[in-house]
Amino acid sequence: MDMLEFVRQHQDIGGYRTLNWEGGFGEYLELLRADPRPLRTSYQRVYDMIVSYGQQEYGRFREKLIHYRFFDDPMEGGRDAIFGLDRPIMQLVATLKAAAYRYGPERRILLLHGPVGSAKSTIARLLKKGLEAYSKTDEGALYTFSWKVASEGPQAPKGVAVDVSFAADRRGGHTGFAGNLGDAGTQDEAMPCPMHEEPLHLLPIELRRHFLAELRSAHPEYPYPLEVEGDLCPACRFQMREALQRHGGDLAAVLEQEIVVRRLVLSEKDRIGIGTFQPKDEKNQDSTELTGDINYRKIALYGSDSDPRAFNFDGELNIANRGLVEFIEILKLDVAFLYDLLSASQEHKIKSKKFAQTDIDEVILGHTNEPEFKKLQANEFMEALRDRTIKIDVPYNLRASDEVKIYKRDFQGVKGKHIAPHTLEMAAMWATLTRLEPPKKAGLSLLQKLKVYDGKLLPGWTEEAVKELMLEAKHEGLEGISPRYIQDKISNVLVTSEEPCINPFMVMNELEEGLRHHSLVSDEKTKERYRALLQEIKTEYAEIVKNEVQRAIAADEDALQRLFGNYVDNIKAYVLGERVKNPYTGSPEPPNERLMRSVEEKIEIPESRKDDFRREIMNYIGALALEGRSFSYKDNDRLRRALEMKLFEDQKDTIRLSALVSGVVDPETQGRIDIVKSRLIRDYGYCEHCAAGVLEFVASIFARGDTKA
């Protein structure tokens, strides 16, 4: 009972009733008069869903980009968040917007094209999840209808006219829902429209136009064209014809007595408004999976396979009406399937067996990889499909900072294991390097190209120059190592390593070992290039951790502050032509040129530029003083770095990291090393285990003298 009470307290009965709202056709018309948004097309609904989560504009390399927050996966807390693909997503959203305004793309197949593991399926999955969630909101509400009386009933009295717009074709359709139509042809419960149609389809064209004209005049601010295209599906045409006969042609009576309008909640699992089709073996593929099939059990009852009650309108294109259908690896489909897509995209119609063409309104989204797309381009018999396709390239990330977000989402905070700093970053850098084309500009290495792509501008490189560099490489991001390979190898290390902490070398060694059996990299020349790139990443990692250890050694805040104060006093005296007071003797002395140069040389300030640098610092101090602020060494990154390197040079001999290599460490030296280790743990995210390991690694570097100038 306690548990049941817990359920009662947390259940949302009001929300359930809202999502299961039912009403009459007249109530629905009044609802539309107040808010016509339920009449939106599938493209309009998808576009509004995306922009409803907000967007953020930013600039990169003199280009305005938009980040749509919908693709951060707010529905499930970022589980399917997409990183670094703002440009292709912008193209996708722009296409959806054009389709929403009926500019033409609504009559095309949207084809996401890119290498394996580039987030094509994730984009489709997000759109499907988003539609499900959006249809449950007040803003995204949409409606359909059910029939609540028998499809077989009393005939219309003789001499009573029947509206021919509904009675022209006796061939109809059957929902395929068990129990909807009894074996004797009577209906014991409501029969939902099998294609979740818009209730306004129940109105003849002229009546519909009149009502829509009324809505347009009442809502001039409505952003989209207020139109409702299409006609009833075969199943509902049959129901309407029979109902009109029962009521002597009185359409108002049919709408009032036999129609129940209800809220429609899209659901992929329930096959309502969202469909997914995956290619199978060619021998087992059947186009009826897209457009429905005959219910052979019913043929004996109704005498014909073209009777509407003997057909199941439950193909993927049927059930996805009003929403979205995803075609996984669309270009692997049999040609018969692709023919169905031609009319589904261009005319918004599908042809079910034995029935006339049926209207649909749905986003058709497919995805494919490079080899399949090249096959399509080479096939001269598929010109019609190519002409109806809008290709959107979805490449791999080309910025390591975006790539690493994928791995941090999956592996950050893994229970029972600590991941050493830079482990995921180094894997991301290597993966990104494999996707870049060698730079044509002399003097620029591939690693430098990676850095300028990531926004770390090198001397002599402007944003305009980087943009030109990117335009030179048309095929970048469409080849290289997939994020899945990185994820698999990190998982292997986490599972197989007995260490409490995994470090970059463990992962990089696993990545290199895996290349021997990589299923997608069979060319030995490519494997050798990837191994060479791994060596570059190992060298880069050595420099990064060496600098961190240097900063940890020099992280004595009091010592840094004293060195900073001493340096500023001396450059102030130098620039103003004054003397400095000796703190010990109290007598005035000339500025300490040796001290100033020992700091400036750490950041490669040449002798000829020392005056400019010192004046720059003094001008900055003066500008802050006018604002009532004091200058700190942390305000100038170059000066901070110079002071840290100077302090490291002064203290490294007292730390004696070389003692770690020899294994002979006296208590005093061990105490100093423990202080550095604690700083690594506190400031850089190391644990006790990996902090000790990185100190030993850096000690071996210094012992070999293996340092860059």
N, C-alpha and C positions, 0 to 999 in steps of 0.2 A: 504494500500500500504506500509505503514511503516513496518508493521509486515511481509509482504511478502519480503521486502528488507532485514529484519533481517534474514529470513530463507535463502535467497540467499547468504548472507554473511557467514553463518555458515554451509551450506551444503557441502558435500564432494563428488562432482560428479566424481572426479578422482578415489576415493576409490570405488565408486559404479561400475565404468567401469572395474576396476581391478578385482573385485570379480565376475563380470558377463562376464569375458573374454570368447570369442568364437573363435575357429580357426579350421583349417583343420587337418586331421589326420597326414599329413606330418609335419605340424608345431609342433604338439605334439611330434613326434619322435625327432625333432630337439631340442625341449625343454628338453627332457629326456637325450639327448646326452650331454647337458650342465650341467644338474643337475638331477640325477636319484632319488632324494628323494620322488617325488610323487608316486613312486612304492612301498613305504613302506607298510607293512602289518598293520592291525589295532593295534596289540600289539606294533609294532615298533613305530607307531605314538604316542600312548598313553605314552610310556616310554620316548620318546624324548620330548614330551610336558611337562612332569613333570620335567625332568632335565634341561629344557631350562630356568626355573625360578631360578636356582641356588640351592645350598645346603650349609649347614654349619656343619662341624664336631665338636664334643665336647665329653668330657669324663665324665662318671658318674659311680662311684663305680667300677673303673678300667675296664670299658667297653666303647668301642668306639661307639658312637651313631651318627646318621646323621639326621639333620633336613632339610626336603625338603620344600623350601619356597613356592612351589606351594600350599601346604595345609594351608598357611596363607590366602588363597583366595585373591590373588592380583587382580583378575578380577573384584571384587565388593568391594574393600576396606576393606576386612576382615569380611564381614557380615557372612560368613560361615567358618571362620577360625577354625581350629582344634587345641586344646591345649593338651599337655601331652601324645600324642599317637605316639611318634616318633618310638618306638620299633615295634608296629604292622604295622605302615606305612612303615617302613624299610622292613619288610617281604613282604608286598604287592608290593613294588617297585622292590625288588629282584626277585619276581616271574614274574613280567612284563618284567624285563630285560632278564631273562632266556627264556621267551616266545619270546621276540624280536629276540633272537639269535637262535630260533627254537630248543631249547634243550628239549622240551617236554611239558612244562606248557601251551603252546599255544593250546594244545588239551585237556584242562581241563576247568571245571567251577570254577571260583573264588568265594568262599563262605565266606562272612564276617559273623562271628559268634560272638554273644555277647548279653548282656542283653539289655533291652529296654532303649533307650536314651543314648547309648554309642557312637553315631556319625556314625553308619553304613550307614544310609541314607545320611548323610552329605558327607561322602567320595564319595558315588556314585554320588551325586548331583555335587560335585566339579569336578569329572572326566567328567561329561557330559557338564558342563559349560565350563570347560577348553578346551574340544575338539571343541566346537563351536568357542571359541575365537581363538584357535590355527589354525583352518582351514581357518581363515581370514588373517593369516599372510603369508608372503613370505616363511618362513621356513616350515610352515605346509600346504602348498598348495597341493591339490589333485584334480584330474580331472575325469570326466565321459564323456558320449557321448549321443547324440540324433540321431534319424533317421529323415531325412528330405524329404523323398519321399514316395509315396503310398506303402502300404504293399500288395495291390492287384494291379497288373499291367500286362503289356504284358509278355507272357511266353517266355522262351528262345527258340531260333530257334531250329528246329529239328536237331538232330545230334551233338549238342554242348554239350560237357561234362561239368558237374557241380561238383564242389569240394564236394566229399561225406562226408568230415569231418563236413560239415555244413548241409548237406541235409539228414542225416541218419534218423532224427526223425521229422515228420511233426507236432508233438504235440508241441505247443509253449505256449506263454503266452501273456496276455494283461495287460497293465499298470494299468488300473483302473482309469486313468485320464480322466475326462469328456471331450469329444471333440477331443481326440487324434485320434480315429478311427471313421470315419463316419459310419452311419447305412448301407450305401451301400458298405462298405469295402474300401473306399478311405480315404486318409489322407490329411487334409487341412492344418495341421501345424505339427511342429516337435514333434516326440514321444520320450520323454526321456526314457532311460533305466530304468525300474521300480525298479531295485536293485542297481542303481548308480555304475555300474561296472567299473572296470579299463579298459580303452580303449584298452590295449594290448590284452584283451580277444578276440578282433576282429581278431587277427592274428592266423592262424593255429599253432599248437604246434611247428612244425619244424621251421617255420619262426620266431616264438617268441624266441625259444632257440638261434637261430642265432643272433638275435638282442641283446638279453641279454648277450651273450658271448662278443659281441662288446662293450657293456657298461662296463662289468667287466674289460676288458683290458684297457679301457679309464679311469676308475676310480678305480685303485687298492686300494686307501685309503678308499673306502666306507666301513663303519663298519659292515654292515649286509650282509647276503647272498642275492645276487641279483637274486631273483626268483619271478616269477609270476605264481601262481598255479590257477587251476580252469578253467572253460569254461563258455561260454555265458549262461545266464539265458534262460529259455524256450521262453520268449517273444522275446528276441533278436535273438535266433536261428531261429525262424520263420521268422523274418525280414530279417536275413542274407540269408536264403534259397531263399526267394522270390526275394531279390535283385540280388543274383547271377544268377537266371534265367533270370531276366530282362537284365542283362549285359553279358549274354552268358558265365558266369563263370569267368569273368574278375574281380578278387578280388580288384586289384588296382583301377579300375574304381568305384567299390562300395565304397571303402574307400575315394576316392577323391570326388565323387559326392553325396553320400548319407549319409555321416557321418559328424556330427558337434561335435567336442570335446569342452567341456566347463568346466569352473572352478566349482568345487563342494564345496559349503559351508554347513557344517553340521548344523543341526538345529533340536532340539527336538520338537519345536512347529510345524514346517513344516513336521515333520516325515521324515527327510532326514538324514540318517546315525546314528541316535540316537533313540533308542526305549525304552519304559518303559512298563512293564506288571505287572498288579496287580491282585491277585486272586479275584475271585468273588464267589458267591454262587455256590455250586457244580452243581445245576440244570441248571444254566445259563452259565457255562463254556463250551467253544467250542474250540477245538484245531485249528480250522481254523483261530482263532485270531492270531495264531503264524505264520501260513504258507500260509494264503490267502484263498480265497473262490471263488466259481463259481459266475459269473455275470449272473443271470438267465434271465435278460432282453435281453442279447445278444444271448442266446441259439436259440431262434426262428429265428434269423438272420443267424446264421452260422450252425445250424443243429446238433450240437454236444456239449456236455458239456466238451469234451476234446479238443475242438478247442482253440487255443491260444488266440483268440480274445474274448473269453467268460469266461475269468478268470481274477480276480484281484489279482495281486501279491503284496498285501499290508498288510500282516501279520507283526507282530513286528519283527520276525526274517528276513523277507524280507527287510523291510525298514531300518533296523539297519545295513545292510551290509556296510562294509568299516569303521564302527565306533564301537559303544558299545550298548548293550542292558542290561537294568537293570531289574531284577526280584525281585519285592518287596515280602518279605516273601515267598521265593521260595519254601520252603518245605510244604507250604499250598496248592500248586498246585495239581490239579487232576493228577492221574497216567498217563493219556493219554498225558498230557503236558510234564511230565518228560521223557517219551519215546522219544519225539521229541528232547529233549535236549541231549540224548545220542549220536545220530549221529551228531547233530549240534556241539557238543564239540569235539568228537573224530575224526570224518571224515570231519568236516567242510562242511557238507551237510544237506539239509533239504528236506523233501518229501512233496510236495504239492499234493493235491487231483488230481488224473487223470494225473499226470505228473511224469517224471523221477526225480531222485534226482538232486537238484540244489546246486551249490557251493556257500558257503558264507565265508566271512572273517570278523569276528567281535569278540570283547571281550564280553564274557558272564559273567556277574557279578550278583550274587545273595546275599541276606542277610537274616539271620534268627536268631531266639533266641534259648536259651538253651532247652526249652521243645520240640520244634519242631526237633531240632538236635538229641536229645535223642531218639525221636520216629523213626527217620531215622536209627539210629544205631541199634535199636531193630528190624527193619523190614528186615528179611532175604531175602525178594524178591527184595530189592533195592540195592543189592551188586554192580550191574553195575554202578548205579549212584554214590555210595560212592567211587568206584574205579576211577571215572572220576572227582572227586572233590578235590580241594585244599582248605583246611579250614584255614582261617586266623582269629585268635581270636582278637576281638576288645573289650577290657575290659573297665571298668570305670577308671577314673583317680585315682591314688594312691598317688598323691602328691597334698596337699592342695593348694600350690602355683600355680599349673596348673589349678586346679578346679576353683579357684577364678577368673581366667581370663575369663572364660565363663560368669560369672555373671557380671563382670565389663564391658564386651562388650555389654551386654544387658541393664544394668541399670545405668551405670556411666553417669552422666550428664542428668538425667531425669528432664524434665522441671516441675517447680512448686513444687518440693520436693528435700530436701537435704537428702542424705544418710550418716548417721554418720560414722566416721572411724570405721573399724573392723566389720561393719554389714555384709558385703558380705564375709569377711574372716571367721567369726565365722560359717556362714552357710556352707561355703566350707569345713571347718574343720570337722563339724559334718557329712556332707555327706561322706567325705573320711573315717572317723572313722567307719561308718557302713559297709564299703567294706573290711576292714582289718580283717584278721584272728587273734585271740588272740595269742600273742607271746608265744612260748614254753619255751623260756629262762626265768628263774626265775629272779625276780627283775626288769623286763622291763614291764612297763605298756603299754596299747594300745596307749595312748596319746604320750608316749615317742617313740613308734614305728613309729607313724605318723611323728614325728619330725625328726627321723633319716632317714626315707624315703625321707624327704624333704631336706636333705643335712645338717641338723643341728646336727652334730656329738656330741654325749654325751661323757663324760669321760669314757675311756675304750672301746670305739667303734671305730673300724677302717673301712675303706671302704670295705675291704675284709669281715669283720664280717657282715656288712650290706648286702652285696651281698649274703652271705650264708643265712641270715635271709629271704631274698626275695625268694630264691630258695626253702626254706622249705614250703612256702605257694603256692601251685600249683593253687588253685582256687580263689585267691584274685582278686578282680575287676570284677568278674562275677556275684556277688550278691551285694545287698545293695540298698541304696537310689539313685534314678535316678536324674540327674540334672534337669529334667523337673519338678519333684516335688518341688525342691527348687525354681525354676523360678516361678512356679505357686503361691507358698506361699509368695514370695517377692512381686509379682504383687498384691496379695490380700491386703497386708499391705499398699502398695502404694495407692491403690484405696480407701480402707475403712478408713484409718487413717485420722483424722482431724488435726493432728499435722503438723507443717511445716517441720518436720524432723523425719525420722524413725531411730530407734536405734536397736542394736543387740537384746535387750530383746523383742522388738515387733516381730521381725522375728522369734526368737527362740520360743516364746510362740505360734506363728501361726504354726510353724513346729510341735510342740508338740500336739496342738489341732487337726491338720490334720491327725495325726496318728490314731485317733479314727475311721476314715472313709477311710483310705488308701486302694485303690482298689487292690494293689499288696501285701500288708502286712496284712494277715488275722490271723496269729499266734500270740496269746497274749504274748507268751514268747518272741518272737522277738520284739514286740512293747515295752515291758518292758525294754529290752536291749537297744533299741534305745532311750527311755526316760532317762535311766541312763547315756547314752553317752551325751545327751543334758545337763545334770547337770554338767558333767565334763567340757563341753565347757563353761558353765556359770562361773564356777570357774576359768577356764583359762582366760576368758575375764576380770574377776575382777582383776586378777594379771596384765594383760596387761595395763589396764587403770590406775591402781594404780601406776605402774611404769612411765606411761606417765605424770601423775600429779606430781609425784616426780621430774621428769626431768624438767617439766615446772616451778615448784617452784625453782629448782636449776639452772634455765637457765639464771641466771645473769652472763653475759659473763665476766664482770670486776671482780666479786667476784670469779668466777671459775679460772680466770687467776691469781689472787692474791694467792688463795689457792694452785694452781699448782706451782707457783714460790716458795712459801714458802716450799712446800713439796720437790721439787727438790733441793733447797739449803740445806735442812737438810739431805737428803740421800747422797748428794755429800760429805758433811762434814763427814757423818758417814762412808762412804766407804773409803774415803781418810784419815780418822783419823784426821780431822781438826775441828775447831770450827766455829760457826755461829755468825755473827755480829748481835747484838740486834738492830732492826731498831729504837728503842726509846732511849735507853741509849747509843748505839754505842759501848758497850763493848762486847768482845767475850764471847760466852757461848757454852756449850756442845750442840750437836744436840738434837732437841725436840723429844724424843722418844714417848711421849704421842701423839703428832700430827701425827707422821709417822704411829703408830699402829692404830690410829683412822681411818686413810684412808685405810690401808691395811686390817683391819678386815672386812671392808664392802664387800670385794671380797674374803673373807675366806682364806686369807693368814695366815697360822699358825705361831706361834712364831718360830718354828724350821725352817721355810722356808723363814723368812723375809730377811735374808742376801742374799739368792739366788735371790729373787725378786728385791731387791735394786740394786744388781750388774747387773742384767739383764737390768734394766732401764738405768743404767749408761753406759753399753756397747752399748746400742742402741743409746744413746745420742752421744757417741764417734764416732760411725760408721757414723751417720748423719753429724757430724762435719767434718769428713774427706772428705765428699762429698760437703762441703760448705753449708750444710742445717742446720737449727735450729730445735730443737725438740719442738713439741706442744703436749698438752695433748690429742688432737684429733688423734694423730698418734698411740696411744695405746688404744685399745678399753677397755681393763680391767681397765687401770688407769683412763680413762675418766669416766667409770661407777662408780668407787670407789670415785672419786672426787665429782660427782653429788650426790651420796648417802650421802656423808659426809656433803655437803653443804645443802642438804635437811634436814638432822638431825639438823643442826644448825639453819635453818630458819623456820621449820614447826611450831614451837610454836608462832613465830611472825605473821605467816599467819593466824593462828587460824581457820582452816577449820571447827573445831567443832562448830563454831558460825553459820555455815550454817544449821547444824542440829537443833540447838535450835531456829533458826529464828531471833535471836537478833544479828545484825551486826552493829557495830559502823562505822562511816564514814572512820576512818583510816584503820580498818580491811577491809572494803569494797574496798578501794582503792588498797590494796595489792592483794585482791582476783581478782579484775578487771585486774590487771597486769598479773596474772597467766592465767586468762581466755583469754586474748589477745594473750599470748604465745601459748596456745592450738589452737587458731584459726590460728595463723600465721604459726606455725611449724608442726601441726599435721592434719590440714584439718577440724577442727570442725567449726560449725557455732555458732552464739551467743546462739541459743536455746540448741543445744546438748552439748556445752561447759559448760553451766550452769548446765545441767542435770548430766554430768559426774562428775563435782565437787561435787555436792550433793551426788552422789552415793559413791564416794571415801571418802567423809567426813563421811558418815554413816559406812563405813568399819572401818575407824580409830576410830570412836566413839565406835564401838563394840570391838575394839581390834582384829578384825578378819584379822590378817596378818600372812603371813608365816615367819618363822625365816629367 
